[in-house]
Amino acid sequence: MTASAQLTLLYDGACPLCLREVSFLRRRDQRLHPQAAQLAFVDINADDYRPEAYAGISYRQAMGRIHALTAAMAPGCSLDV
């Protein structure tokens, strides 16, 4: 997560639709907050993904719901996929 990010979204980097959404959200965040991004994105398919760094959300849990974590790494919300 970047130092200024207020929200971290966990996403499936192997999913074309997810990648398209992340790209859209990144561009929008950069447009609205050019000095400091407010959103950070974490690919749960990355080899270095560590659930303990993200509120203990396992790969399996992250695949079932879209998870957002606050700047303090507390679960902010989750939505069914």
C-alpha positions as CSV (number, residue, x, y, z in Angstrom):
1,M,0.0,0.0,0.0
2,T,1.2,3.5,-0.7
3,A,1.7,5.8,2.2
4,S,-1.1,8.1,1.2
5,A,-3.7,5.5,0.2
6,Q,-6.9,5.6,2.2
7,L,-8.2,2.4,0.8
8,T,-6.5,-0.8,-0.5
9,L,-8.5,-3.1,-2.8
10,L,-7.6,-6.8,-3.2
11,Y,-8.1,-8.0,-6.7
12,D,-7.5,-11.1,-8.9
13,G,-4.7,-10.2,-11.3
14,A,-5.5,-13.3,-13.4
15,C,-9.0,-12.0,-14.1
16,P,-9.3,-9.8,-17.3
17,L,-12.4,-8.1,-16.0
18,C,-10.7,-7.3,-12.6
19,L,-7.7,-5.9,-14.4
20,R,-9.9,-3.7,-16.5
21,E,-11.7,-2.4,-13.4
22,V,-8.4,-1.8,-11.6
23,S,-7.1,0.1,-14.6
24,F,-10.2,2.3,-14.6
25,L,-10.0,3.0,-10.9
26,R,-6.3,3.8,-11.0
27,R,-6.8,6.3,-13.8
28,R,-9.8,7.9,-12.0
29,D,-7.8,8.1,-8.8
30,Q,-4.9,9.7,-10.5
31,R,-7.2,12.2,-12.2
32,L,-9.0,13.1,-9.0
33,H,-5.9,13.0,-6.7
34,P,-2.8,13.8,-8.9
35,Q,-0.6,14.7,-5.9
36,A,-1.2,11.5,-3.9
37,A,-3.2,8.4,-4.8
38,Q,-6.0,7.5,-2.5
39,L,-6.3,4.0,-3.7
40,A,-3.9,1.1,-3.6
41,F,-4.3,-2.3,-5.3
42,V,-3.0,-5.7,-4.2
43,D,-2.9,-8.6,-6.6
44,I,-3.9,-11.7,-4.6
45,N,-2.3,-13.9,-7.3
46,A,1.1,-12.4,-6.8
47,D,3.7,-14.8,-5.5
48,D,4.5,-12.4,-2.6
49,Y,0.9,-12.0,-1.5
50,R,0.8,-12.5,2.3
51,P,-2.6,-12.7,3.9
52,E,-1.2,-11.6,7.3
53,A,-0.3,-8.2,5.8
54,Y,-3.9,-7.7,4.7
55,A,-6.2,-8.4,7.7
56,G,-5.6,-12.1,7.4
57,I,-7.7,-12.3,4.2
58,S,-6.7,-15.6,2.5
59,Y,-6.5,-16.2,-1.2
60,R,-9.7,-18.3,-1.0
61,Q,-11.6,-15.5,0.9
62,A,-10.4,-12.9,-1.5
63,M,-11.5,-14.9,-4.5
64,G,-15.1,-15.0,-3.1
65,R,-15.5,-11.4,-2.4
66,I,-14.0,-8.0,-3.3
67,H,-12.3,-6.7,-0.2
68,A,-11.4,-3.1,0.7
69,L,-9.1,-2.3,3.6
70,T,-8.7,1.0,5.3
71,A,-5.4,2.8,5.7
72,A,-5.0,1.0,9.1
73,M,-5.4,-2.3,7.3
74,A,-8.8,-2.9,8.9
75,P,-11.5,-4.4,6.7
76,G,-13.5,-1.6,5.3
77,C,-16.1,-3.5,3.3
78,S,-16.5,-6.6,1.1
79,L,-18.8,-7.3,-1.8
80,D,-19.9,-10.6,-3.3
81,V,-18.3,-11.3,-6.6
